[in-house]
């Protein structure tokens, strides 16, 4: 069983890799991606509603005594997990949304998760692999103050 503050909260643990951060401040629970210009590097997932398969999540670096709130900065090695369907991860959520139980979520293009786009017409298509997972614990951020990187909830990876 995972500790209260572990990013990987249940299910398969996934494959752990280490890569160098190339952009932004990455924290455990951020959705990240391999940098297409150099796959030895990672960055915050940068495409809103974009494909994220396989799902790559930054995790805490326990070997250095770092926890879920400790950030990785540019040029630092980032501990990451490639997680698959059925894994439960605590992930960072976008401010200004009301996340309800069983809601599907996708990348917001900045390493956070947002509600998945609702298909309202035949002209709209959800990109293959864009659904990261399903919200397990409701979290209402609709009137929060803009501190979005601190808000996390459990996501069942799709």
Secondary structure as UniProt FT lines:
FT   TURN            4..5
FT   STRAND          8..10
FT   STRAND          15..21
FT   STRAND          26..27
FT   TURN            28..29
FT   STRAND          31..35
FT   TURN            36..37
FT   STRAND          38..44
FT   TURN            48..49
FT   STRAND          55..58
FT   HELIX           62..64
FT   TURN            68..69
FT   STRAND          71..72
FT   TURN            74..75
FT   STRAND          77..83
FT   TURN            85..86
FT   STRAND          88..93
FT   TURN            95..96
FT   STRAND          98..99
FT   TURN            101..102
FT   STRAND          104..107
FT   STRAND          113..115
FT   TURN            122..123
FT   TURN            128..129
FT   STRAND          131..135
FT   STRAND          139..140
FT   TURN            142..143
FT   HELIX           148..150
FT   STRAND          152..157
//
